[in-house]
Amino acid sequence: MRFSFVLAFALPVLGQGPICRALFDKIPGSTGNQHIGFVIDVSTSMEDNDPNNLRLNTTREIIKKLLPASQASGNATADMAAVVDFAGTPKVLYALGDPSGAEEVLHDPLTLRPSTFIGGGINKAVSELNGTASSAKLGILVLTDGYDDPQSGVTETIAAIKAAGSQGIRVSFAFLAVDSKIKQDQRIVDAILTTGGTFGTVSNDVDIAKVAGQILANGLTGPADESKALKVIPGVETAARLSETGPRTFTYSALSGEAFNVTATPIKNATDLRITLKDGGDSELAVSEFDASENKAVVKYTAGKDMEVKILVEGGRIGGNSTDRTFFLKVESALDVCATKTPPLVIPGGASTMGGYVGVAIGVSLFAMLVVL
């Protein structure tokens, strides 16, 4: 089976906003053999929702982590990248090639266009990846601030995601929801999870780097594995599905004295969810029952020491339509991964790359990330 990934980002005109150095400086570079497409949403709403193009800066930072041909040595195979933008129709800005060239097309302003057809961007990126080496790792990451416009495009976008998944391509979405009333179609969310991808939501352009880190933490490629614990970053709302065999597990690295909230919200109807927090030794820390009036479960906790907290979510409807099992989980903390001074990076097992274990600081603590590219 071939694996590869495509990164799809939404942005308007070039800006000079700050990047999340505390996050990206901790992520080692790729060891190679990655075929990556960056798919950029250039619909007109980007002018208001990301005026400083922070996601553009984020895209360039990711490209810098790739292995260009000029640096590939020994048995390493250089990475390749493609850049596609989309609004009502897609356009290839940089055909699949050396990543050093892909970065250049992101330094010039991109022309905004009306309408939004997400599936068109996905299909165009997949076309760029077709015919690549069978050993290359493939995947898709879409970053957009809204939904298909006109809405008739939703069906085609769902089909595009499923088609990519059928080729062994993991599809992930980074969703910028500036307007809290804007929600991605639940069928799209479910299709993404079926491919093994991550669906992460942030509410402002400043947090774009956080959602990118969330997706990197849980891997850009590979088959779906709902038994695997998902790493979470504060400020990013992540979609997941309840397990049919036991609790769905997440992990969060908390700092001594850090007060944080964990919220679980069903994507469909009022579902009886329950959150349990445990420490590394499986001792129970806190439990929250579902609040039907608010349609969510919330648990609050203050860490007494630096610790890896297990977040277990269970309950609700099991079986039937898969969307009945889908929920959003969000950790909220006063600590900010991008704004707080962080300690030196510690990588388990010595030297690491984008294909291994990566430690990323959260607040003033370390957020251990498993990046499987």
C-alpha positions in Angstrom: 0.0 0.0 0.0 1.3 3.5 -0.9 1.2 6.3 1.7 1.6 10.0 1.1 0.1 13.2 2.4 -1.2 16.4 1.0 -1.4 19.5 3.1 -4.3 21.8 2.3 -4.2 25.3 3.7 -6.5 28.3 3.3 -5.1 31.8 3.0 -5.5 35.2 1.3 -2.8 37.8 0.7 0.7 37.5 2.0 1.3 38.8 5.5 4.0 39.1 8.0 2.4 37.6 11.1 4.5 35.8 13.7 4.9 32.0 13.5 4.7 29.8 16.6 8.4 29.4 17.1 8.0 27.6 20.4 6.2 24.8 18.5 8.0 24.7 15.1 11.5 25.0 16.5 10.9 21.8 18.4 9.9 19.7 15.4 12.9 17.9 13.7 13.1 17.6 10.0 12.0 14.8 7.7 14.2 11.8 6.9 12.8 11.8 3.3 10.6 9.9 1.0 7.6 12.2 1.7 5.4 13.3 -1.2 3.5 16.3 0.1 0.9 18.6 -1.5 -0.1 21.9 0.0 -3.6 22.8 -1.0 -4.5 26.4 -0.2 -8.1 27.8 0.1 -8.1 31.2 -1.6 -11.8 31.9 -1.3 -12.7 35.6 -0.7 -13.5 35.0 3.0 -9.8 34.6 3.7 -9.4 38.3 3.4 -11.2 38.8 6.8 -10.5 35.5 8.5 -6.7 35.3 8.1 -5.6 38.9 7.1 -2.0 38.3 8.2 -1.7 34.9 6.4 -0.4 33.1 9.4 -1.3 29.8 7.8 0.9 30.9 4.9 3.8 31.3 7.3 2.9 27.9 8.8 3.0 26.3 5.4 6.5 27.6 4.8 7.7 26.4 8.2 6.5 22.9 7.3 8.2 23.0 3.9 11.4 23.9 5.7 11.2 20.6 7.6 11.2 18.6 4.4 14.3 17.0 2.9 15.3 18.7 -0.4 17.5 16.9 -3.0 20.5 19.1 -2.1 20.5 17.7 1.4 19.6 14.0 0.8 22.6 11.7 1.4 23.3 8.1 1.9 20.2 6.0 1.6 17.9 8.9 2.2 15.3 9.8 -0.6 14.5 13.4 -1.0 11.0 14.6 -0.2 8.7 16.1 -2.9 6.0 18.8 -2.6 3.2 20.3 -4.6 1.2 23.4 -4.1 -2.4 23.8 -5.2 -4.9 26.6 -4.4 -8.6 26.4 -4.7 -11.8 28.4 -4.5 -14.6 27.5 -6.9 -11.9 25.7 -9.0 -8.4 24.4 -8.2 -5.2 25.5 -9.7 -1.7 23.9 -9.5 0.8 26.5 -8.4 3.8 24.2 -8.1 3.8 20.7 -9.7 5.1 17.9 -7.5 8.9 18.5 -7.3 11.7 19.4 -4.9 10.3 21.2 -1.8 12.9 24.0 -2.1 11.0 25.3 -5.1 7.6 24.9 -3.5 8.4 27.4 -0.8 9.0 30.1 -3.4 5.4 30.2 -4.6 4.2 31.1 -1.1 6.1 34.4 -1.0 3.8 36.1 -3.5 0.2 37.2 -2.8 -2.4 34.8 -4.0 -5.4 36.0 -5.9 -8.7 35.5 -4.0 -11.6 34.0 -5.9 -15.3 33.5 -5.3 -17.0 30.2 -4.2 -15.4 27.2 -2.3 -15.1 23.7 -3.6 -13.0 21.8 -1.2 -13.3 18.5 -3.1 -11.8 20.1 -6.2 -8.6 21.0 -4.2 -8.4 17.5 -2.8 -8.8 15.8 -6.2 -6.2 18.1 -7.9 -3.7 17.3 -5.1 -4.3 13.6 -5.4 -3.8 13.9 -9.2 -0.4 15.4 -8.5 0.5 12.5 -6.3 -0.6 9.8 -8.7 2.2 7.9 -10.3 4.7 8.6 -7.5 7.0 5.9 -6.2 5.1 3.1 -4.5 7.3 3.4 -1.4 6.5 7.1 -0.9 4.3 8.2 2.1 1.1 10.0 1.1 -1.7 11.9 2.8 -3.9 15.0 2.6 -4.3 17.9 5.0 -7.0 20.4 4.1 -7.1 23.8 5.9 -10.2 25.9 5.2 -12.3 28.5 7.0 -15.7 27.3 5.9 -17.7 24.9 3.9 -18.5 24.2 0.2 -20.2 27.1 -1.5 -22.6 26.3 -3.1 -23.5 23.5 -0.7 -24.1 21.1 -3.6 -20.3 20.6 -3.6 -20.5 18.8 -0.2 -21.4 15.5 -1.9 -18.4 15.7 -4.2 -16.1 16.7 -1.4 -17.2 13.6 0.6 -16.6 11.5 -2.4 -13.1 13.0 -2.9 -12.1 12.2 0.7 -13.4 8.6 0.4 -11.6 8.2 -2.9 -8.3 9.3 -1.3 -8.9 7.0 1.6 -9.5 4.1 -0.7 -5.9 4.7 -2.1 -4.5 4.5 1.4 -4.2 8.3 1.8 -4.9 9.7 5.2 -7.0 12.9 4.9 -6.8 15.5 7.7 -8.6 18.9 8.0 -7.4 22.0 9.9 -10.6 24.0 10.2 -10.6 27.8 11.0 -14.0 28.5 12.5 -13.9 32.3 13.2 -17.7 32.4 13.3 -18.8 29.9 16.0 -22.0 29.3 13.9 -20.0 27.8 11.1 -19.7 24.1 11.4 -18.3 21.7 8.9 -20.7 19.1 7.5 -20.8 16.2 9.9 -20.6 13.7 7.0 -17.3 15.3 6.0 -15.9 15.0 9.5 -17.0 11.3 9.6 -15.3 10.6 6.3 -12.1 12.2 7.5 -12.0 10.1 10.6 -12.7 7.0 8.5 -9.4 7.6 6.6 -7.5 7.8 9.9 -7.1 11.6 9.6 -7.4 14.3 12.2 -10.1 17.0 12.1 -8.9 19.9 14.2 -10.7 23.3 14.7 -9.4 26.6 15.9 -11.3 29.9 16.3 -8.7 32.5 15.1 -5.8 32.8 12.7 -3.2 33.1 15.4 -3.9 29.4 16.4 -3.2 28.0 12.9 0.2 26.7 14.0 -1.5 25.0 17.0 -3.8 23.0 14.8 -0.9 22.1 12.5 1.0 20.8 15.5 -2.1 18.8 16.6 -2.2 17.1 13.2 1.5 16.4 13.2 1.3 15.0 16.7 -1.1 12.3 15.5 0.5 11.5 12.2 -0.2 12.7 8.6 -0.2 9.1 7.1 -1.3 5.6 8.0 -4.5 3.7 8.4 -7.3 4.5 10.8 -6.7 3.2 14.4 -9.3 4.3 16.9 -7.6 2.3 19.6 -4.6 4.7 19.5 -4.4 7.5 22.1 -4.6 10.9 20.5 -2.2 13.7 21.6 -4.1 17.0 22.3 -2.9 20.6 22.3 -4.8 23.3 24.3 -6.9 25.5 22.1 -7.6 22.9 19.4 -11.0 21.2 19.2 -10.4 17.7 17.9 -13.0 15.3 16.4 -13.0 11.7 17.4 -15.4 8.7 17.5 -16.5 6.8 20.6 -15.0 3.3 20.7 -17.3 0.3 20.5 -15.1 -1.7 22.8 -14.1 0.8 25.6 -13.2 4.4 26.3 -11.6 6.6 23.6 -8.3 7.7 25.0 -6.4 11.0 24.6 -3.3 12.2 26.4 -2.3 15.7 27.6 0.9 16.9 29.1 0.1 19.1 32.1 2.4 21.3 34.1 2.5 21.4 37.9 0.0 23.9 39.1 -1.7 24.2 35.7 -5.5 24.5 35.8 -7.3 23.2 32.7 -10.7 22.2 31.5 -11.6 19.3 29.2 -14.9 19.5 27.2 -16.5 16.8 25.1 -19.4 17.7 22.8 -21.4 15.3 20.6 -21.6 16.2 17.0 -25.2 14.9 16.7 -28.0 15.2 19.2 -27.7 15.1 23.0 -25.5 12.1 23.8 -24.7 11.0 27.3 -20.9 11.4 27.3 -18.6 11.0 30.3 -15.0 12.2 30.8 -12.6 10.5 33.2 -9.1 11.9 33.9 -6.4 9.5 35.0 -2.7 9.7 35.8 0.1 7.5 34.3 -0.6 4.8 36.9 -4.3 4.7 36.0 -5.4 6.4 39.2 -8.6 8.4 38.8 -8.1 12.1 39.0 -11.6 13.6 38.1 -14.9 12.6 36.5 -17.6 14.6 34.8 -21.1 13.6 34.0 -22.9 14.8 30.8 -24.8 18.1 31.1 -27.8 17.6 28.9 -28.9 21.3 29.1 -25.5 22.4 27.6 -25.1 19.3 25.4 -21.6 18.7 26.6 -19.5 17.1 29.4 -16.9 19.2 31.2 -14.3 18.3 33.7 -11.9 20.7 35.5 -8.6 19.8 37.1 -5.4 21.4 38.5 -2.3 19.3 38.1 -0.3 18.8 41.3 2.9 18.0 39.4 4.2 17.7 35.8 2.3 14.8 34.5 0.9 13.0 31.4 -2.9 13.0 31.9 -5.0 10.3 30.3 -8.4 11.6 29.1 -11.0 8.8 28.7 -14.3 9.6 26.9 -17.1 7.0 26.8 -20.9 6.7 26.8 -23.4 7.8 24.1 -24.8 5.8 21.3 -22.7 2.9 20.2 -23.4 1.4 16.8 -25.8 2.6 14.2 -24.8 5.6 12.1 -21.2 6.4 12.8 -22.0 10.1 13.3 -23.9 9.1 16.4 -20.5 8.2 17.9 -18.6 11.3 16.8 -17.8 14.0 19.3 -15.4 17.0 19.7 -12.8 17.2 22.5 -11.1 20.4 23.6 -8.6 21.2 26.3 -8.5 24.8 27.5 -5.6 26.1 29.6 -4.2 29.5 30.6 -0.9 28.4 29.3 -0.2 29.1 25.6 2.1 26.9 23.5 3.0 29.8 21.3 3.3 32.6 23.9 5.0 31.0 26.8 8.7 30.4 27.2 9.5 26.7 26.8 12.3 24.4 28.1 14.8 22.6 26.0 13.4 19.9 23.8 13.8 16.3 25.0 13.4 13.6 22.4 13.0 10.0 23.7 15.6 7.6 22.3 18.1 10.2 21.1 18.1 11.8 17.7 14.8 11.9 15.9 13.2 13.1 12.7 9.7 13.8 11.4 9.4 10.1 11.1 9.9 9.3 14.8 9.1 10.6 18.3 9.0 14.3 18.7 8.9 16.4 21.9 7.0 19.7 21.6 6.7 22.2 24.4 3.2 23.1 25.7 3.2 26.2 27.8 6.3 25.7 29.9 6.1 21.9 29.8 6.9 19.4 27.1 4.3 18.0 24.8 5.5 14.6 23.6 4.3 14.1 20.0 4.4 11.0 17.9 4.7 12.0 14.4 4.2 9.2 11.9 4.8 10.4 8.4 
